[in-house]
Amino acid sequence: MDEQGVREAIQGYFDAGDEINGDKMREVFYDIAHLYACGEDGELLAWDMDTFIGIMETNLPGYPPCNEIISIDFTSEDTAVARVKVRVMDTLYTDILSFIRLDGKWKVIAKVFAGVPV
């Protein structure tokens, strides 16, 4: 299994978030990727990439990054799921990233996330 390739993709995700760089984040995700969470009022949040990038780019830097890989599990040679933690402003998120490798490149096809204040 190509754990190093998945770790490199995760590092790209961390770097794009830390830099609040939408272009770099688009390199990590497939264009058709979606992100999901339970909203504050209990509603399902389902964002496409444009919505996610727009929200991401409104966040202000100034908080120390807190990035950690919790686990990586392979479901086949070309699919993997990673659980990571990231800090965005004053919230610590647990993200579940679903990866697919096409043409030798690992990218996120879906993200499920939840956050708690820190």
N, CA, C and O atoms as a GROMACS GRO file, in nm:
protein
  472
    1MET      N    1   0.084  -0.118   0.000
    1MET     CA    2   0.000   0.000   0.000
    1MET      C    3   0.089   0.125   0.000
    1MET      O    4   0.199   0.124   0.055
    2ASP      N    5   0.040   0.229  -0.061
    2ASP     CA    6   0.116   0.352  -0.079
    2ASP      C    7   0.088   0.452   0.034
    2ASP      O    8   0.030   0.558   0.011
    3GLU      N    9   0.128   0.416   0.156
    3GLU     CA   10   0.103   0.505   0.269
    3GLU      C   11   0.175   0.637   0.254
    3GLU      O   12   0.121   0.741   0.291
    4GLN      N   13   0.295   0.636   0.200
    4GLN     CA   14   0.370   0.761   0.183
    4GLN      C   15   0.295   0.856   0.090
    4GLN      O   16   0.292   0.976   0.114
    5GLY      N   17   0.236   0.804  -0.016
    5GLY     CA   18   0.159   0.888  -0.109
    5GLY      C   19   0.040   0.954  -0.041
    5GLY      O   20   0.011   1.071  -0.065
    6VAL      N   21  -0.030   0.878   0.044
    6VAL     CA   22  -0.144   0.934   0.117
    6VAL      C   23  -0.094   1.039   0.217
    6VAL      O   24  -0.155   1.145   0.231
    7ARG      N   25   0.016   1.009   0.286
    7ARG     CA   26   0.072   1.106   0.382
    7ARG      C   27   0.111   1.237   0.312
    7ARG      O   28   0.092   1.346   0.368
    8GLU      N   29   0.164   1.228   0.192
    8GLU     CA   30   0.200   1.348   0.117
    8GLU      C   31   0.075   1.428   0.080
    8GLU      O   32   0.076   1.551   0.087
    9ALA      N   33  -0.031   1.360   0.041
    9ALA     CA   34  -0.157   1.428   0.010
    9ALA      C   35  -0.214   1.496   0.135
    9ALA      O   36  -0.264   1.608   0.128
   10ILE      N   37  -0.207   1.428   0.248
   10ILE     CA   38  -0.254   1.488   0.374
   10ILE      C   39  -0.170   1.610   0.408
   10ILE      O   40  -0.225   1.712   0.452
   11GLN      N   41  -0.040   1.603   0.389
   11GLN     CA   42   0.045   1.719   0.417
   11GLN      C   43   0.006   1.836   0.327
   11GLN      O   44   0.006   1.951   0.372
   12GLY      N   45  -0.027   1.807   0.203
   12GLY     CA   46  -0.076   1.913   0.114
   12GLY      C   47  -0.204   1.976   0.166
   12GLY      O   48  -0.222   2.097   0.155
   13TYR      N   49  -0.292   1.893   0.222
   13TYR     CA   50  -0.416   1.941   0.284
   13TYR      C   51  -0.384   2.031   0.404
   13TYR      O   52  -0.440   2.140   0.417
   14PHE      N   53  -0.293   1.986   0.489
   14PHE     CA   54  -0.253   2.067   0.604
   14PHE      C   55  -0.193   2.200   0.559
   14PHE      O   56  -0.230   2.306   0.610
   15ASP      N   57  -0.102   2.196   0.462
   15ASP     CA   58  -0.036   2.317   0.415
   15ASP      C   59  -0.136   2.416   0.355
   15ASP      O   60  -0.130   2.536   0.384
   16ALA      N   61  -0.227   2.367   0.273
   16ALA     CA   62  -0.327   2.455   0.210
   16ALA      C   63  -0.415   2.521   0.316
   16ALA      O   64  -0.447   2.639   0.305
   17GLY      N   65  -0.454   2.444   0.419
   17GLY     CA   66  -0.534   2.502   0.525
   17GLY      C   67  -0.458   2.603   0.608
   17GLY      O   68  -0.510   2.710   0.639
   18ASP      N   69  -0.334   2.570   0.643
   18ASP     CA   70  -0.252   2.662   0.724
   18ASP      C   71  -0.227   2.793   0.650
   18ASP      O   72  -0.222   2.900   0.711
   19GLU      N   73  -0.212   2.784   0.518
   19GLU     CA   74  -0.185   2.903   0.436
   19GLU      C   75  -0.313   2.973   0.390
   19GLU      O   76  -0.308   3.080   0.331
   20ILE      N   77  -0.428   2.911   0.419
   20ILE     CA   78  -0.559   2.958   0.370
   20ILE      C   79  -0.548   2.984   0.219
   20ILE      O   80  -0.578   3.092   0.170
   21ASN      N   81  -0.506   2.879   0.149
   21ASN     CA   82  -0.478   2.889   0.006
   21ASN      C   83  -0.575   2.801  -0.071
   21ASN      O   84  -0.558   2.680  -0.078
   22GLY      N   85  -0.676   2.864  -0.129
   22GLY     CA   86  -0.778   2.790  -0.204
   22GLY      C   87  -0.724   2.715  -0.323
   22GLY      O   88  -0.768   2.604  -0.352
   23ASP      N   89  -0.627   2.774  -0.393
   23ASP     CA   90  -0.569   2.707  -0.510
   23ASP      C   91  -0.499   2.578  -0.469
   23ASP      O   92  -0.513   2.475  -0.534
   24LYS      N   93  -0.422   2.585  -0.360
   24LYS     CA   94  -0.355   2.463  -0.311
   24LYS      C   95  -0.456   2.360  -0.263
   24LYS      O   96  -0.437   2.240  -0.282
   25MET      N   97  -0.564   2.408  -0.200
   25MET     CA   98  -0.666   2.314  -0.153
   25MET      C   99  -0.733   2.243  -0.271
   25MET      O  100  -0.765   2.125  -0.262
   26ARG      N  101  -0.753   2.314  -0.380
   26ARG     CA  102  -0.813   2.252  -0.500
   26ARG      C  103  -0.722   2.143  -0.558
   26ARG      O  104  -0.771   2.052  -0.624
   27GLU      N  105  -0.591   2.151  -0.534
   27GLU     CA  106  -0.499   2.047  -0.580
   27GLU      C  107  -0.515   1.919  -0.499
   27GLU      O  108  -0.480   1.811  -0.547
   28VAL      N  109  -0.566   1.931  -0.378
   28VAL     CA  110  -0.579   1.816  -0.287
   28VAL      C  111  -0.710   1.741  -0.309
   28VAL      O  112  -0.717   1.620  -0.287
   29PHE      N  113  -0.814   1.812  -0.354
   29PHE     CA  114  -0.948   1.757  -0.371
   29PHE      C  115  -0.981   1.740  -0.519
   29PHE      O  116  -0.935   1.818  -0.603
   30TYR      N  117  -1.060   1.637  -0.551
   30TYR     CA  118  -1.117   1.628  -0.685
   30TYR      C  119  -1.220   1.740  -0.701
   30TYR      O  120  -1.282   1.781  -0.603
   31ASP      N  121  -1.237   1.789  -0.823
   31ASP     CA  122  -1.333   1.897  -0.848
   31ASP      C  123  -1.474   1.861  -0.805
   31ASP      O  124  -1.550   1.948  -0.764
   32ILE      N  125  -1.510   1.734  -0.812
   32ILE     CA  126  -1.646   1.691  -0.779
   32ILE      C  127  -1.659   1.649  -0.632
   32ILE      O  128  -1.764   1.599  -0.592
   33ALA      N  129  -1.555   1.670  -0.553
   33ALA     CA  130  -1.558   1.631  -0.411
   33ALA      C  131  -1.666   1.709  -0.336
   33ALA      O  132  -1.704   1.820  -0.375
   34HIS      N  133  -1.715   1.650  -0.228
   34HIS     CA  134  -1.810   1.715  -0.141
   34HIS      C  135  -1.767   1.699   0.004
   34HIS      O  136  -1.692   1.608   0.039
   35LEU      N  137  -1.816   1.790   0.087
   35LEU     CA  138  -1.784   1.791   0.229
   35LEU      C  139  -1.916   1.787   0.306
   35LEU      O  140  -2.014   1.850   0.266
   36TYR      N  141  -1.916   1.712   0.417
   36TYR     CA  142  -2.039   1.691   0.493
   36TYR      C  143  -2.014   1.710   0.642
   36TYR      O  144  -1.908   1.678   0.694
   37ALA      N  145  -2.117   1.764   0.708
   37ALA     CA  146  -2.112   1.780   0.854
   37ALA      C  147  -2.254   1.798   0.905
   37ALA      O  148  -2.348   1.821   0.829
   38CYS      N  149  -2.267   1.786   1.035
   38CYS     CA  150  -2.393   1.818   1.101
   38CYS      C  151  -2.384   1.963   1.146
   38CYS      O  152  -2.294   1.999   1.221
   39GLY      N  153  -2.477   2.046   1.101
   39GLY     CA  154  -2.476   2.188   1.135
   39GLY      C  155  -2.519   2.212   1.279
   39GLY      O  156  -2.564   2.122   1.348
   40GLU      N  157  -2.504   2.336   1.322
   40GLU     CA  158  -2.537   2.373   1.459
   40GLU      C  159  -2.682   2.346   1.494
   40GLU      O  160  -2.713   2.315   1.610
   41ASP      N  161  -2.772   2.356   1.398
   41ASP     CA  162  -2.914   2.332   1.422
   41ASP      C  163  -2.955   2.190   1.391
   41ASP      O  164  -3.075   2.160   1.383
   42GLY      N  165  -2.858   2.101   1.374
   42GLY     CA  166  -2.888   1.962   1.346
   42GLY      C  167  -2.915   1.931   1.201
   42GLY      O  168  -2.955   1.819   1.167
   43GLU      N  169  -2.895   2.029   1.113
   43GLU     CA  170  -2.919   2.006   0.971
   43GLU      C  171  -2.793   1.950   0.906
   43GLU      O  172  -2.682   1.970   0.955
   44LEU      N  173  -2.811   1.881   0.794
   44LEU     CA  174  -2.698   1.828   0.719
   44LEU      C  175  -2.636   1.941   0.638
   44LEU      O  176  -2.704   2.008   0.560
   45LEU      N  177  -2.506   1.960   0.656
   45LEU     CA  178  -2.432   2.050   0.570
   45LEU      C  179  -2.370   1.966   0.459
   45LEU      O  180  -2.306   1.865   0.486
   46ALA      N  181  -2.390   2.008   0.336
   46ALA     CA  182  -2.332   1.939   0.220
   46ALA      C  183  -2.278   2.047   0.127
   46ALA      O  184  -2.354   2.119   0.062
   47TRP      N  185  -2.145   2.058   0.123
   47TRP     CA  186  -2.081   2.163   0.046
   47TRP      C  187  -2.008   2.106  -0.074
   47TRP      O  188  -1.946   1.999  -0.067
   48ASP      N  189  -2.016   2.178  -0.186
   48ASP     CA  190  -1.929   2.145  -0.299
   48ASP      C  191  -1.797   2.219  -0.279
   48ASP      O  192  -1.780   2.290  -0.180
   49MET      N  193  -1.705   2.202  -0.370
   49MET     CA  194  -1.572   2.262  -0.353
   49MET      C  195  -1.576   2.414  -0.354
   49MET      O  196  -1.505   2.478  -0.277
   50ASP      N  197  -1.658   2.474  -0.439
   50ASP     CA  198  -1.664   2.620  -0.444
   50ASP      C  199  -1.712   2.676  -0.310
   50ASP      O  200  -1.659   2.776  -0.262
   51THR      N  201  -1.812   2.613  -0.250
   51THR     CA  202  -1.863   2.658  -0.120
   51THR      C  203  -1.755   2.643  -0.014
   51THR      O  204  -1.731   2.735   0.065
   52PHE      N  205  -1.688   2.528  -0.012
   52PHE     CA  206  -1.583   2.503   0.087
   52PHE      C  207  -1.470   2.604   0.074
   52PHE      O  208  -1.426   2.661   0.174
   53ILE      N  209  -1.422   2.627  -0.048
   53ILE     CA  210  -1.311   2.720  -0.069
   53ILE      C  211  -1.353   2.861  -0.027
   53ILE      O  212  -1.275   2.933   0.035
   54GLY      N  213  -1.474   2.901  -0.060
   54GLY     CA  214  -1.523   3.032  -0.020
   54GLY      C  215  -1.524   3.050   0.131
   54GLY      O  216  -1.484   3.154   0.181
   55ILE      N  217  -1.570   2.949   0.203
   55ILE     CA  218  -1.572   2.954   0.349
   55ILE      C  219  -1.429   2.953   0.403
   55ILE      O  220  -1.395   3.031   0.492
   56MET      N  221  -1.346   2.866   0.349
   56MET     CA  222  -1.208   2.856   0.396
   56MET      C  223  -1.135   2.990   0.380
   56MET      O  224  -1.062   3.031   0.470
   57GLU      N  225  -1.155   3.056   0.269
   57GLU     CA  226  -1.081   3.179   0.241
   57GLU      C  227  -1.130   3.298   0.324
   57GLU      O  228  -1.066   3.402   0.323
   58THR      N  229  -1.241   3.284   0.396
   58THR     CA  230  -1.288   3.392   0.484
   58THR      C  231  -1.226   3.380   0.623
   58THR      O  232  -1.240   3.472   0.703
   59ASN      N  233  -1.158   3.270   0.654
   59ASN     CA  234  -1.096   3.252   0.784
   59ASN      C  235  -0.968   3.334   0.792
   59ASN      O  236  -0.893   3.345   0.695
   60LEU      N  237  -0.946   3.390   0.908
   60LEU     CA  238  -0.828   3.474   0.927
   60LEU      C  239  -0.718   3.394   0.995
   60LEU      O  240  -0.745   3.316   1.086
   61PRO      N  241  -0.592   3.413   0.952
   61PRO     CA  242  -0.481   3.345   1.020
   61PRO      C  243  -0.456   3.408   1.157
   61PRO      O  244  -0.523   3.503   1.196
   62GLY      N  245  -0.363   3.355   1.227
   62GLY     CA  246  -0.326   3.411   1.355
   62GLY      C  247  -0.332   3.311   1.469
   62GLY      O  248  -0.286   3.341   1.580
   63TYR      N  249  -0.385   3.196   1.444
   63TYR     CA  250  -0.388   3.090   1.544
   63TYR      C  251  -0.283   2.988   1.506
   63TYR      O  252  -0.261   2.962   1.388
   64PRO      N  253  -0.217   2.929   1.605
   64PRO     CA  254  -0.114   2.830   1.571
   64PRO      C  255  -0.176   2.707   1.506
   64PRO      O  256  -0.281   2.660   1.550
   65PRO      N  257  -0.111   2.655   1.403
   65PRO     CA  258  -0.165   2.533   1.341
   65PRO      C  259  -0.157   2.415   1.438
   65PRO      O  260  -0.069   2.409   1.523
   66CYS      N  261  -0.248   2.326   1.422
   66CYS     CA  262  -0.250   2.203   1.501
   66CYS      C  263  -0.296   2.094   1.406
   66CYS      O  264  -0.416   2.072   1.390
   67ASN      N  265  -0.203   2.027   1.343
   67ASN     CA  266  -0.233   1.925   1.243
   67ASN      C  267  -0.180   1.791   1.289
   67ASN      O  268  -0.064   1.780   1.332
   68GLU      N  269  -0.264   1.691   1.281
   68GLU     CA  270  -0.222   1.558   1.327
   68GLU      C  271  -0.293   1.450   1.245
   68GLU      O  272  -0.414   1.457   1.223
   69ILE      N  273  -0.216   1.352   1.202
   69ILE     CA  274  -0.275   1.233   1.139
   69ILE      C  275  -0.307   1.134   1.250
   69ILE      O  276  -0.219   1.092   1.324
   70ILE      N  277  -0.433   1.097   1.261
   70ILE     CA  278  -0.477   1.001   1.362
   70ILE      C  279  -0.465   0.859   1.306
   70ILE      O  280  -0.414   0.770   1.374
   71SER      N  281  -0.513   0.838   1.184
   71SER     CA  282  -0.507   0.704   1.125
   71SER      C  283  -0.518   0.711   0.973
   71SER      O  284  -0.573   0.806   0.917
   72ILE      N  285  -0.465   0.609   0.909
   72ILE     CA  286  -0.481   0.588   0.765
   72ILE      C  287  -0.518   0.442   0.746
   72ILE      O  288  -0.446   0.353   0.793
   73ASP      N  289  -0.628   0.417   0.678
   73ASP     CA  290  -0.671   0.280   0.649
   73ASP      C  291  -0.692   0.265   0.499
   73ASP      O  292  -0.755   0.350   0.435
   74PHE      N  293  -0.640   0.158   0.444
   74PHE     CA  294  -0.657   0.130   0.302
   74PHE      C  295  -0.774   0.034   0.283
   74PHE      O  296  -0.785  -0.066   0.353
   75THR      N  297  -0.861   0.068   0.189
   75THR     CA  298  -0.972  -0.020   0.155
   75THR      C  299  -0.945  -0.096   0.026
   75THR      O  300  -1.015  -0.192  -0.007
   76SER      N  301  -0.841  -0.053  -0.047
   76SER     CA  302  -0.790  -0.124  -0.165
   76SER      C  303  -0.656  -0.060  -0.199
   76SER      O  304  -0.608   0.027  -0.126
   77GLU      N  305  -0.596  -0.101  -0.308
   77GLU     CA  306  -0.470  -0.041  -0.351
   77GLU      C  307  -0.487   0.107  -0.387
   77GLU      O  308  -0.392   0.185  -0.377
   78ASP      N  309  -0.607   0.143  -0.429
   78ASP     CA  310  -0.630   0.279  -0.480
   78ASP      C  311  -0.732   0.359  -0.402
   78ASP      O  312  -0.777   0.464  -0.448
   79THR      N  313  -0.772   0.311  -0.283
   79THR     CA  314  -0.865   0.385  -0.199
   79THR      C  315  -0.818   0.379  -0.054
   79THR      O  316  -0.768   0.277  -0.007
   80ALA      N  317  -0.835   0.491   0.014
   80ALA     CA  318  -0.792   0.499   0.154
   80ALA      C  319  -0.881   0.598   0.229
   80ALA      O  320  -0.944   0.686   0.170
   81VAL      N  321  -0.884   0.582   0.360
   81VAL     CA  322  -0.957   0.673   0.448
   81VAL      C  323  -0.860   0.718   0.556
   81VAL      O  324  -0.793   0.636   0.620
   82ALA      N  325  -0.853   0.849   0.577
   82ALA     CA  326  -0.765   0.903   0.681
   82ALA      C  327  -0.849   0.984   0.779
   82ALA      O  328  -0.942   1.054   0.741
   83ARG      N  329  -0.813   0.972   0.906
   83ARG     CA  330  -0.873   1.056   1.009
   83ARG      C  331  -0.764   1.149   1.057
   83ARG      O  332  -0.657   1.105   1.100
   84VAL      N  333  -0.792   1.280   1.050
   84VAL     CA  334  -0.693   1.381   1.087
   84VAL      C  335  -0.758   1.484   1.178
   84VAL      O  336  -0.880   1.496   1.185
   85LYS      N  337  -0.673   1.560   1.248
   85LYS     CA  338  -0.719   1.674   1.327
   85LYS      C  339  -0.652   1.799   1.272
   85LYS      O  340  -0.533   1.799   1.241
   86VAL      N  341  -0.731   1.906   1.261
   86VAL     CA  342  -0.681   2.035   1.217
   86VAL      C  343  -0.744   2.145   1.300
   86VAL      O  344  -0.859   2.133   1.344
   87ARG      N  345  -0.669   2.251   1.322
   87ARG     CA  346  -0.724   2.367   1.392
   87ARG      C  347  -0.752   2.476   1.291
   87ARG      O  348  -0.666   2.510   1.210
   88VAL      N  349  -0.873   2.530   1.297
   88VAL     CA  350  -0.913   2.644   1.215
   88VAL      C  351  -0.963   2.750   1.312
   88VAL      O  352  -1.067   2.734   1.375
   89MET      N  353  -0.889   2.857   1.321
   89MET     CA  354  -0.919   2.964   1.416
   89MET      C  355  -0.930   2.904   1.556
   89MET      O  356  -0.832   2.847   1.605
   90ASP      N  357  -1.044   2.915   1.621
   90ASP     CA  358  -1.056   2.864   1.758
   90ASP      C  359  -1.135   2.734   1.767
   90ASP      O  360  -1.196   2.705   1.869
   91THR      N  361  -1.133   2.655   1.659
   91THR     CA  362  -1.203   2.527   1.654
   91THR      C  363  -1.106   2.416   1.614
   91THR      O  364  -1.027   2.431   1.521
   92LEU      N  365  -1.114   2.305   1.686
   92LEU     CA  366  -1.036   2.186   1.652
   92LEU      C  367  -1.129   2.087   1.582
   92LEU      O  368  -1.228   2.042   1.639
   93TYR      N  369  -1.096   2.056   1.458
   93TYR     CA  370  -1.180   1.967   1.376
   93TYR      C  371  -1.119   1.828   1.367
   93TYR      O  372  -0.997   1.812   1.362
   94THR      N  373  -1.206   1.730   1.366
   94THR     CA  374  -1.170   1.595   1.326
   94THR      C  375  -1.228   1.577   1.187
   94THR      O  376  -1.349   1.589   1.167
   95ASP      N  377  -1.142   1.548   1.090
   95ASP     CA  378  -1.182   1.530   0.951
   95ASP      C  379  -1.160   1.385   0.911
   95ASP      O  380  -1.057   1.326   0.941
   96ILE      N  381  -1.258   1.330   0.842
   96ILE     CA  382  -1.244   1.199   0.781
   96ILE      C  383  -1.235   1.223   0.631
   96ILE      O  384  -1.330   1.267   0.568
   97LEU      N  385  -1.118   1.193   0.576
   97LEU     CA  386  -1.089   1.219   0.436
   97LEU      C  387  -1.088   1.088   0.359
   97LEU      O  388  -1.013   0.997   0.392
   98SER      N  389  -1.172   1.079   0.256
   98SER     CA  390  -1.175   0.961   0.169
   98SER      C  391  -1.094   0.991   0.044
   98SER      O  392  -1.123   1.086  -0.029
   99PHE      N  393  -0.994   0.908   0.020
   99PHE     CA  394  -0.901   0.927  -0.092
   99PHE      C  395  -0.923   0.823  -0.201
   99PHE      O  396  -0.956   0.707  -0.174
  100ILE      N  397  -0.904   0.867  -0.324
  100ILE     CA  398  -0.897   0.778  -0.440
  100ILE      C  399  -0.769   0.814  -0.517
  100ILE      O  400  -0.740   0.931  -0.538
  101ARG      N  401  -0.694   0.711  -0.557
  101ARG     CA  402  -0.574   0.733  -0.638
  101ARG      C  403  -0.607   0.705  -0.784
  101ARG      O  404  -0.644   0.593  -0.820
  102LEU      N  405  -0.593   0.808  -0.867
  102LEU     CA  406  -0.609   0.795  -1.011
  102LEU      C  407  -0.482   0.844  -1.077
  102LEU      O  408  -0.427   0.947  -1.037
  103ASP      N  409  -0.435   0.772  -1.177
  103ASP     CA  410  -0.312   0.810  -1.248
  103ASP      C  411  -0.196   0.835  -1.152
  103ASP      O  412  -0.114   0.924  -1.174
  104GLY      N  413  -0.191   0.756  -1.044
  104GLY     CA  414  -0.081   0.764  -0.948
  104GLY      C  415  -0.091   0.877  -0.848
  104GLY      O  416   0.000   0.893  -0.767
  105LYS      N  417  -0.199   0.956  -0.849
  105LYS     CA  418  -0.212   1.072  -0.760
  105LYS      C  419  -0.329   1.053  -0.664
  105LYS      O  420  -0.441   1.026  -0.706
  106TRP      N  421  -0.299   1.067  -0.535
  106TRP     CA  422  -0.401   1.058  -0.431
  106TRP      C  423  -0.470   1.193  -0.414
  106TRP      O  424  -0.404   1.295  -0.397
  107LYS      N  425  -0.605   1.192  -0.418
  107LYS     CA  426  -0.682   1.314  -0.394
  107LYS      C  427  -0.806   1.278  -0.313
  107LYS      O  428  -0.852   1.164  -0.313
  108VAL      N  429  -0.859   1.378  -0.243
  108VAL     CA  430  -0.978   1.359  -0.160
  108VAL      C  431  -1.102   1.366  -0.247
  108VAL      O  432  -1.118   1.458  -0.327
  109ILE      N  433  -1.191   1.268  -0.230
  109ILE     CA  434  -1.318   1.268  -0.300
  109ILE      C  435  -1.432   1.308  -0.207
  109ILE      O  436  -1.536   1.355  -0.253
  110ALA      N  437  -1.413   1.290  -0.074
  110ALA     CA  438  -1.517   1.330   0.023
  110ALA      C  439  -1.452   1.357   0.159
  110ALA      O  440  -1.352   1.296   0.196
  111LYS      N  441  -1.513   1.451   0.231
  111LYS     CA  442  -1.468   1.485   0.365
  111LYS      C  443  -1.590   1.494   0.455
  111LYS      O  444  -1.689   1.559   0.421
  112VAL      N  445  -1.582   1.429   0.571
  112VAL     CA  446  -1.683   1.443   0.677
  112VAL      C  447  -1.609   1.505   0.794
  112VAL      O  448  -1.501   1.459   0.831
  113PHE      N  449  -1.668   1.609   0.854
  113PHE     CA  450  -1.596   1.680   0.959
  113PHE      C  451  -1.687   1.721   1.074
  113PHE      O  452  -1.808   1.736   1.058
  114ALA      N  453  -1.624   1.738   1.190
  114ALA     CA  454  -1.692   1.789   1.308
  114ALA      C  455  -1.589   1.865   1.390
  114ALA      O  456  -1.472   1.828   1.395
  115GLY      N  457  -1.633   1.973   1.455
  115GLY     CA  458  -1.540   2.054   1.530
  115GLY      C  459  -1.589   2.083   1.671
  115GLY      O  460  -1.708   2.080   1.701
  116VAL      N  461  -1.491   2.112   1.758
  116VAL     CA  462  -1.518   2.153   1.896
  116VAL      C  463  -1.434   2.277   1.925
  116VAL      O  464  -1.321   2.286   1.878
  117PRO      N  465  -1.488   2.372   2.002
  117PRO     CA  466  -1.409   2.491   2.037
  117PRO      C  467  -1.290   2.455   2.122
  117PRO      O  468  -1.296   2.363   2.204
  118VAL      N  469  -1.180   2.531   2.104
  118VAL     CA  470  -1.061   2.513   2.188
  118VAL      C  471  -1.028   2.643   2.259
  118VAL      O  472  -0.931   2.649   2.334
   0.00000   0.00000   0.00000
